[in-house]
Amino acid sequence: MTLKAAKRGAIPPFIVMDVMRAANVRADSGKDVFHLEVGQPSTPAPGAVLDAARAALGADRLGYTDALGVPILRERIAAYYADTYGVQVDPSQIVATTGSSGGFVLSFLAAFDAGDRVGVCSPGYPAYRNILRALGNEPVDILVGADTHFQPTPEVLDRVDGKLDGLIVASPSNPTGSMLDASALKALTGYCRERGIRLISDEIYHGITFGQKAETALSFDDQVIVINSFSKYFSMTGWRLGWMVVPEPLVRSVECLAQNMFISPPTLSQLAGSAVFDCIGELDANVAHYARNRKLLLAELPKAGFDKLAPSDGAFYLYADIAHMTNDSQDFCRRMLAETGVATTPGVDFDPQRGSHTLRFSFAGSAEDMAAAAERLKGWLA
């Protein structure tokens, strides 16, 4: 007798991970690969983080911590908000998480009941809708485009059919890199507050911006849930460490969920991550590297036919409209990898309705890979 599988697991894959696996198979066969598919910094964790990790390994037994995280880490994060944004956050409202992914799971469970309707932008990070669906919530696609800078607005939300219980915004966003300025973010937080919509602000790409500073939603409303990560700006992807800023009424709910689901975030990562806030100069040097990669691709990709690009205000992505090349972005990306060694992510990962004619380039890798990939693509489509 074949036993059934739970329906909650019948969600779409995170396609970028499938692409990365295919790229790694190609690399294992001895062929060259240029990784422009995954949003992972090519830079290592800062030196002070590595030193703190070595010290912790030698001095700490690395047992469980409090479910909300070690006090020193939560205090350092609170100080970071004061120094970076001028926002005062009580350390008691900061929750260390197992990556931002753990933060999304905890926030969705704490804020929404099964059946609640949560707005997610398309194009947008696919794990939002997939996690929501697995948890029994209803993700509501909000189509955004160049006319609204690939971000939601109160006018766009007014056109949504039915009531929203929640809304997820990301600035800078994945995959477009678009950002909400202070007035736009203030308008969205006010709109949600007036209508009883729980706003979750994904701020994991803060720090990686080009020309303007990212704004935190906490500047405009202390009832939002903010999620951040040590993976992107802080260059600690594999350490699986993130954080949430949670309104006081939700702290205990999040703590109980975290105790039962995760026990605690990785202890070594917490102890090491506490040192990352002393490394801002090193981290900003990484951002300068991304800026050079971005400049190179903005100059060279149009020569290869990729001339319809979304604004890349922040993060490390370029989102391309390739309708003049294909209406099957998955097949297009497979052929690109097979024939050029350049790995990219098809747009259907980010936009189920319109992603068949878009794809995402990541410029988080080395400058050498960016230059080589651009040359391969120019020759491929010539």
N, C-alpha and C positions, 0 to 999 in steps of 0.2 A: 504494500500500500504506500502510495506516495503522499507524504505529508505536505500540507499547503504552506506557502510562504506568506508572510504578512503583507497586506496591501501597501502599508506605509513605505516598504522598500521599493515599490514600483515607481520610482521617480527617475527622471532623466539623469544620465551621468554628468559629471563635471568634465566637459569635453576636453578642456585644456590639459587635464591629467592624462587622458587617453592619448592626446597628441604628444605629450612629453614621453609617455611610454614608447610610442612608435619611434620618436626621435632617438631614444636611448637604444632601442633595438638596432636602429641603423648605425649608431655609433659603435655598438658592440661588434658589428660585422666589419668594422674597420673603415667605414665611410665617414666623411666629414659631415658635421652638423653645426648649424648656426642657430643657437637657441634664442628666437624672438617670440616664443610662444608663452613662456611662463613668467609671471610677475614676481621674479625672485632676484634680489640684488646679487650681483657677481662679486661684491665686496664682502670681506669677512666681518665677523663681529669686531667691534672696536677693541683695541689692545687692553684697555682697563677692564673690560668685561671678561676677557680671557684670563687676565691676572686674578680677578675676583673668583672666577670659576676654579682656578687651580688652588687658590687659598681655601675655598670652601671644601674642595675634595680632600684637602689635607687636614682640615680642622673640624668638619661637620659630619655627622653621621647621615645627613640627608634624609631624615625621617619626614613624616607628614608635617605640614604646616596647618595653620588655621585655614578653613575653607575659603575665607576671603583674601588670604595672602599674608605674607610676613609684614609686620608693622613698618620696617624700614623702607620697603618697596612702596607701600601705600603712601607713606609720608613724602618720599621723593617724587612720586607722581603728583601729589597735591602741590608741592613746591613748583613743579614744572608748569602747572596751570597758572599759578600766580606770576611766575617769571615770563612765560610765553604769551599769555592772553590777558593778564591782569584780572583773572577770575579767581575768587577764593572758593576752594572746594575743601570740605571737611574730609580728612582721610577715612573717616568711618563710612563715607559714601563711595569709596573706591574699592572695587573688587578685582583682584588679580584673577585671570582666567587662563585656561589652556588654549592659547592663541585667541585671536578674535573669533574664530569659529565657535569656541566654547562660550564666548560672550553672546553670540547670536542665539545659540540654543537657550542659554539661561534667560536672556531678555525676552525671547518669544514666549517661553513657558511662563515667566513671571507676569508678563503684561497682557497676554491674550488667552482667552478660553478657546476650546475647540469650536470651530465654525466661525470665529471672528474673521473679518475681512481686512486684509492689510495691503495697502498700496505699495507696489514695487515698480520702479521705472524700467522701461525697455527702450534702449539698451541699458542693461544693468548687470550687476554681479549675479550669476545664476544661482548661487547657493542660497540667496535670500528665499526665492520662491520654492526651491527644492526642499529646504529645511522646513519652511512654513507648511508645505503640503504634507511632509512626513509627520509633522506634529498635529495635523488635523485642522490647520487653519486654511483659509482661502486666500491665496495670493491674487491680488487684482492688478493686472498689467496696466500701467499708465504709460501710453506711448508718448515719448518726447523726441524732439529733433532739433535741427539747427535753429528753428524759429524761436525756441526758448532756451537756446544754448545747451541743449540736451539735459535740461533740469526741469523739475516740476515747478509750476507756479500756481497761485490761488485760482487763476482763471482756468488752467488745465484741470485742477482738482474739482472745480465746479461742474465740469462736464462728465465726471465719473458717475456711472449709473449705480445708484444705491449708496448706502452709508458706509463710510470707512471707519473701522475701529482703530487702525494704526496706519502709519506711513513711515517708510524707510527712505532716507535721503543720504547721499554720499557726495562729499565735496572735499577734495577732488574725487571724481567718480572713476569707476572701472566699468566699461572699457574706454570711455571717451577722454578722460582727463579733464572734463569741464568742471567749473567751480561756481559756487554761489557766492556773490559778494555780500557785504554786510546787510545792505538793504533788502536783498532777495531772501536771505536767510531769516532776517527779522520778520519779513512778511509771511513766510511759511510757518515759523513758530507761532506767530500770532493767530494765523488762520487755524492751525491745529488746536491751539489752546481754547479758542472760542467755540470750537465744535466738538470738543471732547475726544479728539483724535490723538492717540499716543504716538508721539514722534520719536523715532530712533535715528540718531545721527551717526553714520559710519564715518569716522574721521581717521581711518588707518593710513591714509596717504598724506596726512598733515606733515609739514616739514619739507615735502617734495613739491615745490611750486616754482613757477617760472614767471616772475613779473608781478605777482601779487601774493599777499599773505593769506593763508587760510584762516577762516573765522570758525570759532567753536560755537555750536548752538547754545552752550551754557551761558554765553554772553547775553542771551535774549530770553531764556526761560530755564528756570532751575528744575522744572519737572520733566525735561527731556531725558532720555537715556542716551548716553554717549558711549560708543565703542571705539577702542583704539588698539593698536598692536605694536609689538616690538619687531615685527617682521620686515617692515618696509623702510621707513626713514632710519630706524635704529639698526637695521642690517642684521637681524637675529632670526631669520626665517625658521630654521630647523630647531630652534630652542622652544618653540611652541609656547609662547607667552604673550598674553595680551591683557587688557584691562577694560573695565566698565566704570562709568560714573553713573550712579543709580540714585534716583530721588529717594529721600529718607523713608517714605512709606513702603517702598519696595525692597529695602535692604534685607530685612529678615526673610522675606520670601525667596530672594535670590540666594541667601546664605543656606537655607534649608535645601533648596534644589541643588546647589553646588556640593553640599555635604553628601547627598545621596547619589549624585551622578558622577562626580569627579574626585571626591574626598578633598583634594587640594591640587593646585597647579604644580608643575614640576619644581621641586625645591631648589635644585641646582640653578635652574634658569632664573628663579626669583632672586636668589642671592647674588648671582652674577649680574642680572639685569639692573639691580639697584645702582650699579656703577656706571650705567650707560649715560646717565644725565651729566656726567663729568666729561663727556666726549663730544660736545656739540661741534667743536671745530673740526674734528675728524669726520663727523656725520655730514656737515655742510660741504666738506670737500667731496664726499660721495655725490651730493646733489649737483655740484659743479660738473662732475663727470657725466651724470645723466643729462645735464643741459647740453654738453658737447655732443653726446650721442643724438639727442633730439634735434639739434641744429643740423647735424650731418644727414639724418634721415629726412628731415623736412626739405633739404636741398636735393637729395638724391632720389628719393622714392618717386617724385613726380616724373623724373626722367625715365622711370621704369613703367610708367602708366598709372601709378597710384597717386592721382592728383586731386582726389576728392576726400579730404581728411577733416575729421572733426577737430574742434579746438582742443589743444593739449595744454591747458593752463597749469596742470599739475599731474602727479603720479608719473608713471614712466611708460605711457602707452600712446600709440597713434591708431585711431579707428578709421578704417578706409572703406569708402563705398566703392564696390567693384562691380556694380550692375552692368557696366560697359564691357566687362570681361567674362562674367559668369552669373548664373542664377542658382548655382550649387556650390556654396562656399566650402562645404565639407570636402567635396571631391576636388575642388580647386586647391585647398590646402594640402590634401594628400598628394596631389600631383606635384605641387611646389616642393614638398619635402623630398619626394622620390627623385625628382629631376634636378633639383638645385641644392638640396641639403638645408634649405632655409625652412625652419619650423615656425609656423604662425598658428593662430587660433581662429577657427571659423566663427562668423558672427552669430550663428544659430545658438551658440553657447550663451549669448548675452541678450538676444532678441528673438524669441521663438517665432514671431510673426514676420519679421522683415530681415532676419539675419542671414538669409540665403544669399544675399548679395553684399555682405560686409565681412571684413575680417579685422583682427587686431594684431598689431605689431607691438612687442615689448622692447624698449630700449634700455633695459636694466643691465644688459650684459656688457662685455668688454667693447672698447672702441674698435678693436681689430675685427671682432665679429660683426659689428654694425657695418663697417666699411666693406668687408668681404661679402656680406649678405646683399648689400645694395648693388654691388657689382654683378653678383650672380643673377639677381632679378632683372637687371638691365639687359643682360645677355639672353635671359630666358624668354622674355617677351618681345625681343627685337624682331 
